Amino acid sequence: VGPSGCGKSTTLRMIAGFDTPTSGQILLNGKDISNLSPYKRPINTVFQRYALFSHLNVYENVLVGSNLGKTKTDINEIIETVGLKKHCKKYMYQLSGGEQQRVAIARALVNHPVLLLADEPTGNLDPVTAREIMELLSEINKKGTTVLVVTHNRELVNEMGKRVIQIEDGQIQQDEARGFYDI
């Protein structure tokens, strides 16, 4: 968490491998992943704007994620995990914003990443749907995937009761296991 421009999204982009840090290392489970391409990192990203293919249906959008990775999985199982089983053949224009975000999450999960990065995953959603997405991310975390979320939603952060890292001007100002968003 932190104010706009403080470095939250930049940090996620460096972890994902989309940007290169000017110094230091990026360690994941004690291994330096700084020099690995984004496609070789055991990490996937969920974006605020979903980054879905409008000409593909739910199943096909998730399949695209599967084809990018080495691990094969049951696409239908992942779609069911995010609660979209009955929407499997629908196209993006037939889905709500929250449903589209669930498709993006399914696509990110399909290769069983060690780390799931979520950059403002609730930014375009109403409060009820935002809470549902955060609960889904919490369930994913309980199943063993580390989930790192960037958000400005103070209420959701405080409700979740998870680790909170506060950044200001590119520097960590606070890091608490059961923290709150106090800005």
N, C-alpha and C positions, 0 to 999 in steps of 0.2 A: 504494500500500500504506500501511498505518498501522493503529493500533488502532481499535476500534469507537468511533464517535462523533467521529472526528477531522475529518470533512468530506469523505470520499471520495465517498460517494453524493450528497451535496449538490452537490458540484462537477459530477458527471455530470448531475444534474438541471438545473443552470444551463446547461451546455453544450447539453443537449437542448432547453431552452426550457420545461421544466416548472416551474422556479423562476426568480425574477428576482433578480439580484445587487443588493445595496444600493448598490454603487458599482463603477466600472470598466467595462471592455468585454470582450466575448467575441469574439476574432478567429479567423477560420478562413481560412487562406490569405490573410492580410492584410486581410480584409474583416470589418467589424464586423457580427456577426449578432445582437447583443443585442436588437434590436427586431423581429426576424423571429419570426413565430409558429412553434411546433414543426413545423407542417406544411409550412412553406416552407424549413426548414433542410435542407441536404443530409446529414442525419444520421439514423441509425436506432439503436434501442436494443434490447438483449437483456437480459431481466430474469432474476433467479434463479428466480422462480416461473413462468417461461415465458409467462404471459399468453396462453394458447391458448384456442380455442373448442372445448369438448368435443363439441359436436353437429356439428362439421365434421370432415371427414377431412384428411389431410395436404395434399393438393392444394388443397382449399378454404381451409384456414388460410393457406397461402402466397398464394393468390389474393386474400385479404382485404388483405394488405400491398400487393399490386400495384394494387388498386383505390384505395388511399389516395394513391398517387403519380401523377406525370405520366409517368414513363418506363415504357414497356411492355416486358416481357421474356418470354422463354420460361420459363414456370413449371416445366415438366418439366426444363429444363436446370439451373435453380437447385436443384431437389430432388435431381437427380443429383449436383450439386456437393457437397451435404452428405451424400451416401451413403444416401439414402432412396428410391431409385427403386423398389425392390420393395415399399415400404410406402406407396406413393402413395395408395391407396384406404382405408388403415386409419384408424380413429378413435383419438383420444388414449388411451382406456382400453386399447387394444391395443398400445400402445408403451411401451417402458421410459423411465425418466427421461432417459437420454442421448439416446434417439431423439426425445423431446419437445423437448429442448433444441436438437437439430439442426433441428427444424421451426421453432422460434422464430428460429434463426439464418437459415434460408432465408427466412422472412418478412421479416426485417430486411434481407436482401441483395437482395431482388427489385427494388428501385428503384435499385440501384447507388449506395449512399451513398458520399460522400467519406470519411465518418467513421462507424465502427461503435462504439457504446458498449456495453460488456458489464459489467453490475453483478453481481458474484459469479456468473458463468455456470457455475461448477463446484461451487457451495456445497452442492447437494443430491445430488451424484453420488459414486459410489465412486471410489477412486484411479485405477483403470484407465480408466474412462469419462471422468473429469476430464482425464486426460492426452490422451485422444483429442479431446476438445472443444478443449483448448488447441492441439493440433496443427492442428485444422481452422481455428481462428482465425489461427494463424500462416500457413497456406496462403492464407487470404483476404487477409492482409496482403501476402504476396509477390505477389499478383495486382494490388496497387495501392490497396487500401482501407486507410486508417489505422484501426487497432483500438486502442481504449483500454479496458483491462480493470481493474476493481477486484476485488481478491481478498485473502483472508487466507492463501492457500495458499503458504507460504514455499517448499516443495519445488518446486512448479511454476514459481514466479517464477524461482527460481535455475536451474532446468533450461532455461528458455526463453532466458536470456541476452540479454534485450531491455532497452530503456530502462526504468528504474525510478524513479518519482517517489514519494518518501516524504512523507506528510503527518502532521503532529501539531498538534492544536489549531487547525485551519484554515490552517496555514502550511506551505509547502513546506520541508522540512528537508534533503532530498537529491534530486538529479536527475542521474542518471548514465546515459550511453548504453548501457553494458553492465553494469548494476548488479545488486545482490543485495539480497535482503530480509533485513536484519540484525536486525530488531526481535525 
